[in-house]
Each structure stands twice: as structure tokens, then as C-alpha cells.
């Protein structure tokens, strides 16, 4: 009987260890599953936030592109109509530059990004037109170290346009945009 009791006690002890092992395994598995679940939720939240941010940037880009067209065209046509009788040669150059600007706008209206070099060329063309319009009252200096990157189309032009539009411009104190 003593051997039988010892054997039963040994089996009970083994069962307790197995039971504890099973419980420990279940606890560990539950913790791992919970961690994995929250990690997946976090990843989804990050993806949603990134997508929302990307959609907002696309919307802002589209809004910027749409703002430039009517206002800029109206001002440019007024300038051109005043140049034709007084300076036909300058009016012809102005028309060519205006055509280059609108070609750039049309070619890049659906682009999410453009090379910075292209955008800088566009800004130079825009500046040329503004300089004709505002004579010697504005100066633009572009100092870019790295032109090998991408940028939203028409974004630099809008910055330059806002600088011209929202500052005092005179021959005595020309506006300097850097």
C-alpha cells in the first residue's frame, strides 16, 4: 500500500506540474496573442493615419494647382493687352513665356510630384513674366544646394506669387525674394 500511495502521490505531483505547465503555456500563448492583436491594431491605425495624411496632401496639392490657373491667367492677359500696343516685341516674348508656363501647368496637373529642377525652371519663367509686369520692383534669387529631389508641382510658384502679392513693392525698395 505504501508503494501504491507513493505511486499515486507521484502521479498527482506529475499532474500538478503538467497542469501548471499547461496553465503557464496558456498564459504565455494568451500574452503573445494579445500582443500580436494590439500590434496589428497599431499597424492598421498607422496605415489609416498615413493614408489620411496622404489624401490630405493630394487634396491640398490639387487645391493649389486649381488656384493658380484663373487668377494668374487673368493678370497675365491684362499685362499682355497693355504690352501689345506699347511694346510688341516684349509682348511676343511675354506670350511665349506664358505659353511655356501653361504647358508646364498642363503637363504636371496630374503629377503628385515633379523634379525640383523642373519646378525651379517654372518659377524662373513665372518670375520673368512678373518682372515684365512689375518692372524693376522685384528680385528673385534662387540658392538651392540639392536640386535632385521631388516637390509638389506649382508649390514654389505659389510661394513666390504670395511673396509678390502680399508685400509692398516699389522702385525705391524692390522686393527681394530668396
Residue, then its C-alpha position, 0 to 999 in steps of 0.5 A: x500500500x505504501x508503494x501504491x500511495x507513493x505511486x499515486x502521490x507521484x502521479x498527482x505531483x506529475x499532474x500538478x506540474x503538467x497542469x501548471x505547465x499547461x496553465x503557464x503555456x496558456x498564459x504565455x500563448x494568451x500574452x503573445x496573442x494579445x500582443x500580436x492583436x494590439x500590434x496589428x491594431x497599431x499597424x492598421x491605425x498607422x496605415x489609416x493615419x498615413x493614408x489620411x495624411x496622404x489624401x490630405x496632401x493630394x487634396x491640398x496639392x490639387x487645391x493649389x494647382x486649381x488656384x493658380x490657373x484663373x487668377x494668374x491667367x487673368x493678370x497675365x492677359x491684362x499685362x499682355x493687352x497693355x504690352x501689345x500696343x506699347x511694346x510688341x516685341x516684349x509682348x511676343x516674348x511675354x506670350x511665349x513665356x506664358x505659353x511655356x508656363x501653361x504647358x508646364x501647368x498642363x503637363x504636371x496637373x496630374x503629377x503628385x510630384x515633379x523634379x525640383x529642377x523642373x519646378x525651379x525652371x517654372x518659377x524662373x519663367x513665372x518670375x520673368x513674366x512678373x518682372x515684365x509686369x512689375x518692372x524693376x520692383x522685384x528680385x528673385x534669387x534662387x540658392x538651392x544646394x540639392x536640386x535632385x529631389x521631388x516637390x509638389x508641382x506649382x508649390x514654389x510658384x505659389x510661394x513666390x506669387x504670395x511673396x509678390x502679392x502680399x508685400x509692398x513693392x516699389x522702385x525705391x525698395x524692390x522686393x527681394x525674394x530668396 
